[in-house]
């Protein structure tokens, strides 16, 4: 997977219509799947977010479902 295939924290926050802080909380408290870049920035694989959203009984945002 390349960075071009992933989403940033800001993109994920916009898709779920929440703040960046909420995304960070979901990563820490609800095991939202992501990885950190060498610079410490979060990156998200859309296909893993689809699975996670369903496990959390959350609607999957269109932009994420279309990956």
N, C-alpha and C positions, 0 to 999 in steps of 0.2 A: 504494500500500500504506500502510495506517495502522498506528500502533503496536498497535492492537487485533488486527491480523492477524499480528503478529510474536511471537517468543518472546524472553525475556530469557536472559542467560547462565546464570542459576540454573536456569531451566526446561529449557534444553538439557542442562546438566550432569546434572540429575535424570533426564531421559529416557535419556541414554546411560549413566547410573550411573557417572559420573566426577566429579571435582572441578571447580570453576570454573577453577582453575589449568590443568587439562588442556584445558579448552575454549580458554582463551587460547593455550596452546601449539599446539593444532590450528589455530587461526586464523593464527598466525605461521608455523608450520612446514609445515602441510599444506593451506594455503589454504582453510580452512573458510569458506564464504561468510557474510558479515555486513556490517553497516554500524554506524557509531558515531553516537550521538545528539549533539546540541550539547554535552551534559554529559559526553561521553566514554564513555557506557555502550554495550555491544554489544547489537545486536538482530539476530535471525535470521529469515529467511523460511523457513517449513517446507518449501515446495515445492523450494527450492534445497538444503535439507539432505537431502532424499530423494535428489536427484541426486548430491550430494557423497558421501553414505553408500555408494551403489552404486558410484561410482567408486573408493572406498577399500575396496571389498569388505567393508563393514561391514553388519551387520543394521540395518534402519531401525526405530527405536523406534516402537511403536504410536502414541503421542501425537503424534509428528512426522508419521507417515504419514497420520494422520487430519486433520492440519493444522487 
